[in-house]
Amino acid sequence: LSVANRGPEELPEGTPLAVYGIDDTGARRLLEVLTLPFLDDGMRSEGLPVTLTTAQAILGIEAVVGDDGTGTVAPPECNSADNSIAWALADCG
């Protein structure tokens, strides 16, 4: 998992990144909270390892920058619409 800072402000070192699994009911379940390095505007982090099983993320995963695992993004910013991304797992059944 890699994070890019596309905003005009720096992302301080220690900013949390919550990783959620989407279970078979569609509910988000917190899997892990990672800590991001300092990212100046236009920078991208190196890959951050995330380990999970398909049982933890039946329907997919979601990563949210600035979320400490409580489901709230802080600190508030002018546009937090790009603070999360979700991936749906392929249904091969």
N, C-alpha and C positions, 0 to 999 in steps of 0.2 A: 504494500500500500504506500503510495507516495502522495504528498500534499503540495499543491502549488498555491502561492500567494499572488493572486491577480489584482488585488486591491492596491490603492495608492499608499497605504500605511503598512508599517512593519508588523509582523506577527511575533510577539515576544516569546522568548525561550520559555518552555514550561506550559505553553498553551495545551489544554487537554484535547484529545481526540477519542470520542467514544465510538466503539464498534458494537453494533447490535446485530443479532440474528433475528430473522423473521420466521416465527414458528408456523406450524401447519394451520393455526387459527388466524394468521395474519398479524399476531401481536409481536411487538419488538421486545426482545430479551437482551439485556446488557451482557456482552461477552467479555469485554476488556476495555480499559481506558489506557491509552498510550499518552506519552508526553512528547510534544513536538519540539524540535530545535528552533532557534531563531531563524526567521525567514523574512528577509527584506522584500520589498515589493518586486515582483517579477521572479523571485527565487522559487525553486522546487526542492523538497526534501529528498534525501536518499530513501530507498525502500525501507519501510518499517514492517517487520515481521508480524503476521497475525496467524495464529493457529486455531482452527476450528474444525468441527466435524459436521457432516451433513445433518446429523440429528439436532445440532444446535441452530442450524439455519436451513430448515426444510424448504422455505420459499425464497430465501435470499439473505443478503446482508446489507447493512447501511452504516456508513461512517459519517460522523458529525464533528466538525472542527469547533472547538469552543465549548463542547458539552462535556462536563465532568462526570457523566453517568447519571445525572439527575433528570435528564431530558430537557434541560434549559440551556440555551446558548448564551454565554456571557464572555467578555463584556459585550454589551450591545454595540452595534455598528450601523452605519448608514444603510448598508445592504447586506443582509445575512442570507439572502436567497441562494447564494452559491456555497454555503457552509456545509452542505451535506450531499451525499451521492448514494444511490442504492443500486444494487445489482440483483437481478432475479436469477435464480438458479434454473437451469434448463430442465424441463420436464421430459425425461426420456422414457416414461412409462408407457 
